[in-house]
Amino acid sequence: METVSLQMTFPKDMVPYLSDTERLFERNAMILFPLIRNMTLSHGRAAEILGVSKRELIEFYNAMGIPYLNQSRDELLSELETYDRLKGA
């Protein structure tokens, strides 16, 4: 993964936490999450940027309490029924 350095402004008390290279993936994944949530980036593209598989990124977010699917089972079944009806299955 190619990297670049950027000059950014943060509250002074955040610096020790931003400098923790052991948590680099976690930090970067959390920076990208708002872009996934507002649909600027897909999970797949975010995973490419981070150099991991989509599955690994989804599992990371799930471990952080951020589910990949936020629908109830009934909502998902309803969507699948609509899909089947539209596809003529």
N, C-alpha and C positions, 0 to 999 in steps of 0.2 A: 504494500500500500504506500503510495507516494504521499508525503506530508509537506506542509508549508507552515511557516510561522506567521502569526497575525498579532498585531498589537491590539489588545482589547482592554476595556476598563471594567474592573470588578471591585466590589467592596474589599478593602484591605484585609479584613478578617477572613475572607474566602481563600486567600493566596495559599495557605498551607494545604488546603484540601484540593486545590487545583493542581498542585505540584506533585501529587501522589501518582507516580507512574504505574503503580500496581493496579490502580483503579481507572486507568485510561479508557478502557473499553466501556466501562460503566458510565463514566462521565460523558463520553462521546455519544453513546446510545441515548442517554437521557437528553442531551442537547438536540438530537434528531427527533425525539418522540413528538414534540409539538407539531413538527412538520408532517409527521405521519398522521397524527390526529386530525389536522386540518386538510389532509389529502394533498399536500404539496408534494410529498414523497410517498411511495409505496413501501411496504415492509421489504420487498425484494430489493428495491433500489437502495434503501437505507442499509441493508445487509451488505450489498456490494460495496458501498462507501466504507463500511466498517471492516470489510475483509472477512466476513463470516457468512455462513449459509443463512437463508431466510428462516429455516427451522431453528437454528441457534439463536437468532435474534428474537423470534417469537417466544422461545422458551425462556430467554433472559427476561423479557417484559412480563411474561406470565409469573416468573419467580418474584418479580417486583410488585405483583398484584395488578398488573395491567393485562387483562385478557385480550386475546386476538379476536375472538368473537364475543360481542357484548349483547347478543340476542338471547332471549329465552329459548328453550327447546321448542315451545309452541310456535314462536315467531320463525324459527329456522325451518320447522316442518311446513309452515304456511308458505314460506319462500320456495322451498323445494317443490311443493305442489304447484305453485305458479310456474316454476321453471319447467316441470314436466308437462304442464298443460300447454305452454308456449312452444315447446319442442315437439309436441305431439307424441310424447312417450306413453 
